[in-house]
Amino acid sequence: MSQLVDTEIRELARLGLIQDFDERSLQLASYDMRVGRQYAQGGEIRILTNDAPTLRLEPGGFAILTTYESLVMPNNVVARV
């Protein structure tokens, strides 16, 4: 198994692998997904706004985050998110 490089990631995105692809998020051998506005924390769904644009995680805490991008993974590609 080999790691994809930027030209391969760009081509797969063009074919629909990464929906809402942003060229600025493409690195030499990775793609940095952008955090979306909606998240779930402590059993509540919340929205990041201009007035409250950050999310604080306490040690051991967690949140479920959305991303701007969506991935459509073919059977021959593996991703770490």
Rosetta blueprint (number, residue, H / E / L):
1 M L
2 S L
3 Q L
4 L L
5 V L
6 D H
7 T H
8 E H
9 I H
10 R H
11 E H
12 L H
13 A H
14 R H
15 L L
16 G L
17 L L
18 I E
19 Q E
20 D L
21 F L
22 D L
23 E H
24 R H
25 S H
26 L E
27 Q L
28 L L
29 A L
30 S L
31 Y E
32 D L
33 M L
34 R L
35 V E
36 G E
37 R E
38 Q E
39 Y E
40 A E
41 Q E
42 G L
43 G L
44 E E
45 I E
46 R E
47 I E
48 L L
49 T L
50 N L
51 D L
52 A L
53 P L
54 T L
55 L L
56 R L
57 L L
58 E L
59 P L
60 G L
61 G L
62 F L
63 A L
64 I E
65 L E
66 T E
67 T E
68 Y L
69 E L
70 S E
71 L E
72 V L
73 M L
74 P L
75 N L
76 N L
77 V L
78 V L
79 A L
80 R L
81 V L
